[in-house]
Amino acid sequence: MTNTELHNIILKGENSHIEFKQSFSKAVIETIVAFSNTKGGQILIGVKDNGGILDVNISEESIPKWINEIKQSTFPSIIPDFEVVLLKGKTIIVIDVKEYPVKPISYKNKY
C-alpha cells in the first residue's frame, strides 16, 4: 500500500470495510472475525477514530506474536496479512482481512 492510498483511506474515515484502532487488542481480533464473516476489510492500527495518526511501537516479534494470538483465538484459524507502513514519519500497521470461505468464524468459541 502506498502512502497516498493509506492517506486517502484515512481521510475517508471508517466504514463497513475499514476500521481504525489505536493499538492491537481483543477488539482487533473481534473485528478480524467480523470482516472474515462478511466481505473482508482492513484494520489500521495506529489511527484514532477521528483519523488522527499515532506512532505504533513494534518490535521484530510483535507481528508474529499477534498472528499467533489471532490463529489461536479463532476457529477455523485465521491468518490475515500484515503490512507496516510509514506515514508522515509514523508507523501504521495495516491488517488486510479476506472474506473466509468457510463460515462462521468464531472468536474464543463465540460467534
Backbone torsions as a table, in degrees:
resi	resn	phi	psi	omega
1	MET	NA	132.8	178.8
2	THR	-82.1	162.0	176.9
3	ASN	-59.9	-39.3	-180.0
4	THR	-64.2	-44.0	178.5
5	GLU	-61.3	-46.0	-179.9
6	LEU	-63.5	-44.0	178.8
7	HIS	-59.3	-43.5	179.3
8	ASN	-65.2	-38.8	177.4
9	ILE	-61.6	-45.6	-179.4
10	ILE	-63.8	-40.9	179.1
11	LEU	-61.9	-37.0	-179.6
12	LYS	-71.7	-24.9	177.8
13	GLY	87.0	-178.2	-178.2
14	GLU	-72.2	151.0	173.8
15	ASN	-154.6	-163.9	-176.0
16	SER	-70.9	-8.3	179.7
17	HIS	-123.7	-0.6	-179.8
18	ILE	-131.6	129.9	179.4
19	GLU	-132.7	135.3	176.8
20	PHE	-100.7	135.7	175.5
21	LYS	-135.3	142.9	-179.3
22	GLN	-77.9	-31.1	-179.3
23	SER	-153.9	168.6	177.6
24	PHE	-75.6	131.3	-177.9
25	SER	-158.0	-177.6	175.3
26	LYS	-56.4	-36.6	-179.4
27	ALA	-62.8	-32.5	177.5
28	VAL	-65.8	-44.1	-180.0
29	ILE	-65.3	-40.2	177.5
30	GLU	-61.7	-38.2	178.1
31	THR	-69.2	-38.8	176.0
32	ILE	-58.8	-44.7	178.6
33	VAL	-62.9	-44.6	179.5
34	ALA	-60.6	-46.2	178.5
35	PHE	-63.7	-38.5	179.2
36	SER	-64.6	-33.2	-179.7
37	ASN	-82.7	-9.0	179.7
38	THR	-118.7	-125.6	-174.8
39	LYS	-102.0	9.9	-178.1
40	GLY	86.7	178.4	179.2
41	GLY	169.7	-171.2	-179.7
42	GLN	-130.6	140.0	176.1
43	ILE	-113.8	128.5	178.8
44	LEU	-107.2	109.4	178.7
45	ILE	-90.6	126.4	-177.1
46	GLY	109.4	15.3	179.7
47	VAL	-128.0	129.0	177.4
48	LYS	-74.6	162.8	178.3
49	ASP	-56.5	-31.2	-179.0
50	ASN	-86.3	4.0	179.0
51	GLY	93.1	-1.8	177.0
52	GLY	-65.5	140.4	-176.0
53	ILE	-98.8	126.9	175.2
54	LEU	-102.5	174.8	175.5
55	ASP	-111.5	116.1	-179.4
56	VAL	-86.2	124.2	175.8
57	ASN	-91.1	114.9	179.0
58	ILE	-126.8	152.1	175.1
59	SER	-106.1	178.7	178.6
60	GLU	-62.3	-26.4	-176.8
61	GLU	-94.9	-7.9	-175.0
62	SER	-59.8	-54.7	-175.4
63	ILE	-65.2	-46.0	175.7
64	PRO	-58.4	-36.6	177.5
65	LYS	-64.1	-44.6	179.7
66	TRP	-64.1	-43.0	179.0
67	ILE	-59.7	-43.4	179.1
68	ASN	-63.3	-41.4	179.0
69	GLU	-64.0	-42.0	178.1
70	ILE	-64.0	-47.2	-178.8
71	LYS	-59.4	-42.1	-178.1
72	GLN	-76.9	-20.8	-176.5
73	SER	-94.7	-9.4	-175.0
74	THR	-117.0	149.9	175.4
75	PHE	-143.6	127.1	-11.8
76	PRO	-57.7	155.8	-175.4
77	SER	-61.5	134.8	178.6
78	ILE	-110.7	137.1	173.9
79	ILE	-129.4	93.3	-178.9
80	PRO	-76.7	167.4	176.7
81	ASP	-88.5	137.5	178.2
82	PHE	-114.8	142.9	174.6
83	GLU	-139.7	132.8	177.4
84	VAL	-97.9	124.3	-177.4
85	VAL	-126.2	135.6	173.5
86	LEU	-96.4	122.5	178.9
87	LEU	-130.2	120.6	-178.4
88	LYS	55.3	37.4	178.2
89	GLY	76.5	8.7	-178.9
90	LYS	-119.1	144.2	-177.5
91	THR	-86.3	128.5	174.6
92	ILE	-125.1	137.6	176.8
93	ILE	-102.3	126.3	178.0
94	VAL	-106.9	120.5	176.2
95	ILE	-105.4	118.7	-179.4
96	ASP	-100.2	118.6	-176.0
97	VAL	-112.6	123.7	177.3
98	LYS	-91.2	153.8	172.2
99	GLU	-63.8	128.9	-177.7
100	TYR	-84.4	134.5	-175.8
101	PRO	-70.7	-26.0	-179.7
102	VAL	-107.2	119.5	-176.5
103	LYS	-126.5	158.5	0.1
104	PRO	-85.8	156.7	172.7
105	ILE	-95.2	140.6	178.4
106	SER	-116.5	155.4	172.8
107	TYR	-113.6	114.7	-176.8
108	LYS	50.1	47.3	177.4
109	ASN	64.0	20.6	175.2
110	LYS	-118.1	136.4	-177.6
111	TYR	-102.7	NA	NA
